[in-house]
């Protein structure tokens, strides 16, 4: 790592520690007044701002730090945070330990060692990360990324044991966090040309199955081809083996992996409190979708869509094919959905059971109903594109902005 890049990480780390400490303990940073945090780089409590939805709900957003093209995040049981950056870094935020020659203390951002080689181009790179349901016992994390073979690429899902590091080795040096015993458990098949529509979102069901969203890679027809796993949602055991009760399990091969078909670019995957799986995906020109996923369902792409092709060619609407699964709700103009979480109501009971979606082109956070009828409740206009949303262990909503210099935001509903 060059000196400039290292200094940027160090500066961001100190800013994030200061901001988090100020929020949790009411402390202050530097020579600023008590109860405030640094304003440098637009992070810290002093740079908090509010956004008001079209329904009048006010969110207070506190910027906690900046990242380089972040893509996903997940909270560890102890409150620390794993953040993926699309170019290929995995970061542990809020780690503790000791550096050589320094007193023991908080090291709020550490680069996690052991990330495999990543192909970062277009929409692809290091993608999602989730914990095994029994993480506290087995320390397993699951992550997705893009690999390349010449001009071809595809998404991969791997699992590894997460070692948080922070303990002195034989030489007295503090060990870095790392991914150990990595194994690949799934691949998109086939690899194809281009750098779009990987999908590769991950979610564990309440009964312990791993679900993977797989985009159709901007190739259209694979979404309806049962001999490919592109344009599908996949269901696996936690070790990558195929459950025998999958809808096409008797077919063998990649067909046996499939849970639902006919998807375009699925970038959100989450289970609600009843165990129902929800998915959202980008439509073409119009027709972004929120879907209630059912076993063996065909969601129609590219046979039907509530949008049209980018060249203006019409696609029949969903209502022309009642034999196919229609979206629970759709958007035209699009919101460009990215990231999905179901609110548990802990921090704000009025939102219990709502879906929260990050918006890219719409630069928004969208709250939706996940009951009949599924519909948009309200929309928060954000300062920039929102790539990811997640709930912290405290039930508070967190969001990651998109692209370079993206901020991690803590979002709290302000009582009227």
Secondary structure by P-SEA (a helix, b strand, c coil): ccaaaaaaaaaaaaaaaaaaaaaacccccccccccccccccccccccccccccccbbbbbbbbccccccccccccccccbbbbbbccbbbbbcbbbbbccccccccccbbbbcccccccccccccbbbbbbcccccccccccbbbbbbcccbbbbbbbbbbbccccccccccccccbbbccccccccccccccccccccbbbbbcccbbbbbbbcccccccccccccccccbbbbbcccccccccccccccccccccccccccccccccccccccbbbbbbbccccccccccccccccccccccccccccccccccccccccccccccccccccccccbbbbbccccccccccbbbbbbccccbbbbbbccccccccccccccccccccccccccbbbbbbccccccbbbbbbbcc
